[in-house]
């Protein structure tokens, strides 16, 4: 992913400038993502999994270990009269039946931009090219997206989430992917500068939190695989995931879907109030392993937010370069017990579509 600065350069059309800041989409407070796990039981193998992940490189890329933040994604709120674009297949094919059927349409307003870009043009054979759009209670998340002509959008997946619906534990379906390889929704597990500013308005010292788990990524070769579970190439996942991408690490490390909780005794000393909000969120709601990648956390660009990241003194390296503060490492976390490992067959069985507007749970909340 490219630095979020690319997005801001010269891009604010008159239409976009007139938009009011909108909150990131969320499921209801009873959703699994929004459950406080500060007292949840640990996986019996938590210590050994964390040790194995640390030995493989922990958070970060091939040549570095750090919890870094990516600011390249934008979540766009589409007015009711937004133009619609029809989904057509990607050159490398389309994930079916995991994703919405080809020919489905999604709203794409005039200010929409694919991650790391200022418009809808993206090299979707080399980059992730996520496009995230909210319209009412529907969340549209496209992967490997790119504009084709005036009325079509090329993509490898379009996943539509109903924010006001209840989903079964397997989400949109067992062994089914989404715009994230774990089958997760993306936007509800992200955070932005306005989220942190709202928490600081309630507690200026940074004693608050964001109230939901945050998505994170690590490299696929650091995620667990195990040929004994019957998955394709040893691939596996745990709840709340419904899918695994291409994990290729030893069975002793953490699996796709793992929910990690920061140790309660991790010191906040040296961190500013905004960073403390994030650290408290790690401790109370945790982070969930959503996809493969080098950059650990995903925040939203401040292109459309009222508060800017500079206002909060938060940058991509806040958790390893803050002077006088303890650097955040993977060994500062433990693994929550969210159930048994599931071998990934890549044979998606879609769950029944939840009735929109009838429930307010987002996901059923399994015992934690």
QUIVEN-V10114 format. One record per residue. N is the residue number from 1. RES is the residue in three letters. NEAR is the number of other C-alpha atoms within 8 Angstrom. Layout:
{{N/RES/NEAR} {N/RES/NEAR}}
This chain:
{{1/UNK/7} {2/UNK/6} {3/UNK/9} {4/UNK/12} {5/UNK/7} {6/UNK/10} {7/UNK/13} {8/UNK/10} {9/UNK/6} {10/UNK/4} {11/UNK/7} {12/UNK/8} {13/UNK/7} {14/UNK/6} {15/UNK/9} {16/UNK/10} {17/UNK/7} {18/UNK/6} {19/UNK/7} {20/UNK/5} {21/UNK/7} {22/UNK/7} {23/UNK/6} {24/UNK/10} {25/UNK/9} {26/UNK/7} {27/UNK/13} {28/UNK/11} {29/UNK/7} {30/UNK/12} {31/UNK/13} {32/UNK/11} {33/UNK/9} {34/UNK/13} {35/UNK/13} {36/UNK/9} {37/UNK/11} {38/UNK/8} {39/UNK/5} {40/UNK/8} {41/UNK/7} {42/UNK/9} {43/UNK/9} {44/UNK/6} {45/UNK/6} {46/UNK/11} {47/UNK/9} {48/UNK/9} {49/UNK/12} {50/UNK/15} {51/UNK/10} {52/UNK/10} {53/UNK/14} {54/UNK/11} {55/UNK/7} {56/UNK/7} {57/UNK/12} {58/UNK/13} {59/UNK/14} {60/UNK/16} {61/UNK/11} {62/UNK/6} {63/UNK/4} {64/UNK/7} {65/UNK/10} {66/UNK/12} {67/UNK/14} {68/UNK/13} {69/UNK/12} {70/UNK/14} {71/UNK/11} {72/UNK/15} {73/UNK/14} {74/UNK/12} {75/UNK/11} {76/UNK/11} {77/UNK/9} {78/UNK/12} {79/UNK/7} {80/UNK/5} {81/UNK/5} {82/UNK/10} {83/UNK/8} {84/UNK/9} {85/UNK/12} {86/UNK/11} {87/UNK/14} {88/UNK/10} {89/UNK/11} {90/UNK/10} {91/UNK/5} {92/UNK/7} {93/UNK/7} {94/UNK/9} {95/UNK/9} {96/UNK/7} {97/UNK/10} {98/UNK/13} {99/UNK/12} {100/UNK/11} {101/UNK/7} {102/UNK/7} {103/UNK/7} {104/UNK/8} {105/UNK/8} {106/UNK/9} {107/UNK/11} {108/UNK/11} {109/UNK/11} {110/UNK/8} {111/UNK/9} {112/UNK/11} {113/UNK/11} {114/UNK/18} {115/UNK/11} {116/UNK/13} {117/UNK/11} {118/UNK/10} {119/UNK/8} {120/UNK/11} {121/UNK/8} {122/UNK/11} {123/UNK/8} {124/UNK/10} {125/UNK/7} {126/UNK/5} {127/UNK/9} {128/UNK/9} {129/UNK/14} {130/UNK/13} {131/UNK/15} {132/UNK/13} {133/UNK/14} {134/UNK/13} {135/UNK/11} {136/UNK/4} {137/UNK/8} {138/UNK/10} {139/UNK/13} {140/UNK/13} {141/UNK/15} {142/UNK/14} {143/UNK/14} {144/UNK/15} {145/UNK/17} {146/UNK/14} {147/UNK/11} {148/UNK/8} {149/UNK/5} {150/UNK/6} {151/UNK/8} {152/UNK/11} {153/UNK/12} {154/UNK/13} {155/UNK/15} {156/UNK/14} {157/UNK/14} {158/UNK/14} {159/UNK/11} {160/UNK/9} {161/UNK/8} {162/UNK/11} {163/UNK/13} {164/UNK/14} {165/UNK/15} {166/UNK/11} {167/UNK/12} {168/UNK/9} {169/UNK/10} {170/UNK/12} {171/UNK/14} {172/UNK/13} {173/UNK/12} {174/UNK/12} {175/UNK/13} {176/UNK/17} {177/UNK/16} {178/UNK/15} {179/UNK/15} {180/UNK/12} {181/UNK/13} {182/UNK/17} {183/UNK/16} {184/UNK/13} {185/UNK/11} {186/UNK/10} {187/UNK/10} {188/UNK/10} {189/UNK/11} {190/UNK/12} {191/UNK/13} {192/UNK/12} {193/UNK/14} {194/UNK/11} {195/UNK/10} {196/UNK/14} {197/UNK/11} {198/UNK/8} {199/UNK/14} {200/UNK/14} {201/UNK/7} {202/UNK/7} {203/UNK/9} {204/UNK/9} {205/UNK/6} {206/UNK/14} {207/UNK/10} {208/UNK/11} {209/UNK/13} {210/UNK/11} {211/UNK/9} {212/UNK/12} {213/UNK/14} {214/UNK/14} {215/UNK/13} {216/UNK/12} {217/UNK/13} {218/UNK/16} {219/UNK/11} {220/UNK/11} {221/UNK/8} {222/UNK/16} {223/UNK/16} {224/UNK/17} {225/UNK/14} {226/UNK/11} {227/UNK/10} {228/UNK/6} {229/UNK/9} {230/UNK/9} {231/UNK/14} {232/UNK/10} {233/UNK/6} {234/UNK/14} {235/UNK/18} {236/UNK/18} {237/UNK/17} {238/UNK/15} {239/UNK/12} {240/UNK/11} {241/UNK/15} {242/UNK/18} {243/UNK/16} {244/UNK/16} {245/UNK/9} {246/UNK/6} {247/UNK/15} {248/UNK/12} {249/UNK/11} {250/UNK/10} {251/UNK/8} {252/UNK/8} {253/UNK/15} {254/UNK/12} {255/UNK/14} {256/UNK/17} {257/UNK/13} {258/UNK/15} {259/UNK/11} {260/UNK/12} {261/UNK/16} {262/UNK/13} {263/UNK/9} {264/UNK/5} {265/UNK/4} {266/UNK/7} {267/UNK/6} {268/UNK/9} {269/UNK/7} {270/UNK/9} {271/UNK/10} {272/UNK/8} {273/UNK/11} {274/UNK/13} {275/UNK/11} {276/UNK/12} {277/UNK/16} {278/UNK/11} {279/UNK/11} {280/UNK/11} {281/UNK/15} {282/UNK/14} {283/UNK/13} {284/UNK/12} {285/UNK/17} {286/UNK/15} {287/UNK/12} {288/UNK/12} {289/UNK/14} {290/UNK/15} {291/UNK/12} {292/UNK/10} {293/UNK/11} {294/UNK/11} {295/UNK/14} {296/UNK/15} {297/UNK/12} {298/UNK/14} {299/UNK/12} {300/UNK/13} {301/UNK/13} {302/UNK/11} {303/UNK/7} {304/UNK/10} {305/UNK/12} {306/UNK/8} {307/UNK/10} {308/UNK/10} {309/UNK/10} {310/UNK/7} {311/UNK/7} {312/UNK/10} {313/UNK/8} {314/UNK/10} {315/UNK/8} {316/UNK/9} {317/UNK/10} {318/UNK/10} {319/UNK/11} {320/UNK/11} {321/UNK/7} {322/UNK/12} {323/UNK/5} {324/UNK/7} {325/UNK/10} {326/UNK/10} {327/UNK/8} {328/UNK/9} {329/UNK/11} {330/UNK/10} {331/UNK/8} {332/UNK/9} {333/UNK/11} {334/UNK/13} {335/UNK/14} {336/UNK/14} {337/UNK/10} {338/UNK/12} {339/UNK/6} {340/UNK/6} {341/UNK/8} {342/UNK/9} {343/UNK/12} {344/UNK/14} {345/UNK/10} {346/UNK/8} {347/UNK/6} {348/UNK/12} {349/UNK/10} {350/UNK/10} {351/UNK/10} {352/UNK/5} {353/UNK/5} {354/UNK/8} {355/UNK/7} {356/UNK/8} {357/UNK/7} {358/UNK/7} {359/UNK/10} {360/UNK/12} {361/UNK/14} {362/UNK/16} {363/UNK/15} {364/UNK/12} {365/UNK/9} {366/UNK/6} {367/UNK/4} {368/UNK/8}}
